[in-house]
């Protein structure tokens, strides 16, 4: 009887997708709200384009810097906790052994079943620390290049997202027509963005697409109303 090979497919780029979502979501909504708000206050598309491009540059830098600092904080926090765990397995091994017991007890194992695991971990201090980091603290080691990659991904995603609602103002002379097309292309982009995100993350693409349109549309609408009131 032939054996069917089981191949598990898991999505492993969640951090990258999260950064794209952060950058694109803000890029699609904030520049749109600014352009739409200015539409009611100025008569020339050139002013909207200039202001919109300035906002995209400033926003991408700010968002990228935020992503960099957040990733650096995760790295520094992990390194700090590693040092603490390394000290604890030396200075208080009995307490650390009990923490191993507590972890496996949640899965229904008794101490006799856990003792071989404890002995194996004690023979390899590095693996012991890794175990405690993951199962006691719930922390995963972050790639050294994570901060840089996060900053670039968020910043570039913001730029791409921001150019979409601004593009009608670049190619059209009529500011009211540009606004109508900006609304249309932004909603389409939100749907396509949500659809693709759903494909990658395992959600139903259509549900993800419409959900993104609703959430992004509400965010853009709220920002538009605020921008109009200010202008």
ZAMARGU-4260 file (C-alpha; in steps of 0.2 Angstrom, whole numbers, plus 5000, padded with zeros to 4 digits):
<rodrens>
0) 5000/5000/5000 | 5008/5017/4995 | 5012/5029/5009 | 5005/5046/5007 | 5019/5059/5012
5) 5011/5072/5023 | 5019/5089/5020 | 5014/5103/5033 | 5012/5120/5026 | 5014/5134/5039
10) 5016/5153/5036 | 5032/5158/5043 | 5034/5177/5038 | 5022/5184/5050 | 5034/5198/5056
15) 5036/5203/5038 | 5018/5203/5034 | 5014/5213/5051 | 5027/5226/5045 | 5019/5228/5028
20) 5001/5229/5036 | 5007/5243/5048 | 5015/5253/5033 | 5002/5250/5020 | 4987/5253/5032
25) 4994/5270/5037 | 5001/5274/5020 | 4983/5272/5012 | 4974/5281/5025 | 4984/5296/5031
30) 4989/5303/5014 | 4972/5301/5008 | 4964/5310/5022 | 4977/5324/5020 | 4973/5326/5001
35) 4955/5324/5004 | 4955/5338/5017 | 4965/5349/5007 | 4953/5347/4992 | 4940/5357/5001
40) 4953/5371/5005 | 4963/5374/4989 | 4959/5374/4971 | 4975/5367/4963 | 4981/5349/4963
45) 4999/5355/4963 | 4997/5360/4981 | 4989/5344/4986 | 5003/5334/4978 | 5017/5344/4986
50) 5009/5343/5003 | 5005/5324/5000 | 5023/5320/4995 | 5030/5329/5010 | 5018/5320/5021
55) 5023/5303/5013 | 5042/5307/5016 | 5039/5312/5034 | 5027/5298/5038 | 5038/5285/5030
60) 5053/5291/5040 | 5043/5292/5056 | 5035/5275/5054 | 5051/5267/5049 | 5060/5274/5064
65) 5046/5268/5075 | 5048/5250/5068 | 5067/5251/5071 | 5065/5256/5089 | 5052/5243/5092
70) 5062/5229/5085 | 5078/5235/5094 | 5068/5235/5111 | 5063/5217/5108 | 5081/5212/5104
75) 5087/5221/5120 | 5074/5214/5131 | 5077/5196/5125 | 5096/5198/5128 | 5093/5205/5145
80) 5082/5190/5150 | 5094/5178/5143 | 5108/5184/5155 | 5095/5183/5169 | 5091/5165/5165
85) 5109/5161/5163 | 5112/5168/5181 | 5097/5159/5188 | 5101/5141/5182 | 5118/5143/5191
90) 5113/5152/5207 | 5095/5144/5210 | 5095/5128/5200 | 5081/5120/5211 | 5069/5134/5207
95) 5073/5133/5189 | 5070/5114/5189 | 5053/5117/5198 | 5048/5130/5184 | 5051/5116/5171
100) 5040/5105/5181 | 5027/5118/5181 | 5028/5120/5162 | 5025/5102/5159 | 5012/5100/5172
105) 5001/5111/5162 | 5001/5097/5149 | 4996/5084/5161 | 5013/5076/5165 | 5019/5071/5182
110) 5036/5074/5190 | 5042/5056/5187 | 5038/5059/5168 | 5047/5076/5168 | 5063/5070/5178
115) 5072/5063/5162 | 5068/5080/5153 | 5076/5090/5168 | 5091/5079/5168 | 5093/5081/5149
120) 5092/5100/5150 | 5104/5101/5165 | 5117/5093/5155 | 5116/5106/5141 | 5114/5124/5150
125) 5112/5133/5133 | 5097/5122/5129 | 5091/5124/5146 | 5091/5143/5144 | 5083/5142/5127
130) 5069/5131/5135 | 5066/5143/5149 | 5066/5158/5137 | 5053/5150/5126 | 5041/5141/5138
135) 5043/5150/5154 | 5044/5168/5147 | 5036/5165/5130 | 5051/5175/5121 | 5058/5170/5104
140) 5075/5175/5098 | 5074/5190/5086 | 5085/5190/5071 | 5100/5203/5072 | 5094/5211/5056
145) 5076/5212/5062 | 5077/5230/5067 | 5084/5236/5050 | 5073/5225/5040 | 5057/5231/5050
150) 5062/5249/5047 | 5064/5247/5028 | 5048/5236/5026 | 5037/5248/5035 | 5044/5264/5027
155) 5043/5257/5009 | 5026/5250/5012 | 5020/5267/5019 | 5027/5275/5003 | 5019/5263/4991
160) 5002/5265/5001 | 5003/5284/5001 | 5006/5285/4983 | 4990/5276/4978 | 4978/5289/4985
165) 4989/5303/4979 | 4992/5297/4961 | 4975/5304/4954 | 4981/5322/4960 | 4997/5319/4951
170) 4989/5315/4934 | 4973/5325/4935 | 4970/5344/4934 | 4953/5344/4941 | 4954/5343/4960
175) 4936/5337/4962 | 4939/5323/4949 | 4955/5319/4957 | 4946/5317/4974 | 4933/5305/4967
180) 4947/5294/4959 | 4957/5295/4975 | 4942/5288/4985 | 4939/5274/4972 | 4958/5268/4970
185) 4960/5269/4989 | 4945/5258/4992 | 4951/5246/4978 | 4968/5245/4985 | 4962/5242/5003
190) 4952/5227/4996 | 4966/5220/4986 | 4978/5223/5001 | 4966/5214/5013 | 4963/5200/5000
195) 4982/5196/4998 | 4984/5197/5017 | 4971/5184/5019 | 4979/5173/5006 | 4996/5174/5016
200) 4989/5172/5034 | 4976/5159/5031 | 4960/5169/5032 | 4947/5169/5019 | 4953/5181/5006
205) 4936/5189/5002 | 4932/5191/5021 | 4949/5199/5024 | 4947/5210/5009 | 4930/5217/5014
210) 4935/5218/5032 | 4951/5229/5027 | 4940/5240/5016 | 4928/5243/5031 | 4941/5246/5044
215) 4952/5256/5032 | 4937/5266/5025 | 4931/5270/5042 | 4949/5276/5047 | 4951/5286/5031
220) 4934/5293/5033 | 4937/5299/5051 | 4953/5306/5046 | 4945/5315/5032 | 4932/5323/5043
225) 4945/5329/5055 | 4955/5336/5041 | 4940/5345/5034 | 4935/5352/5050 | 4953/5359/5053
230) 4955/5366/5035
</rodrens>
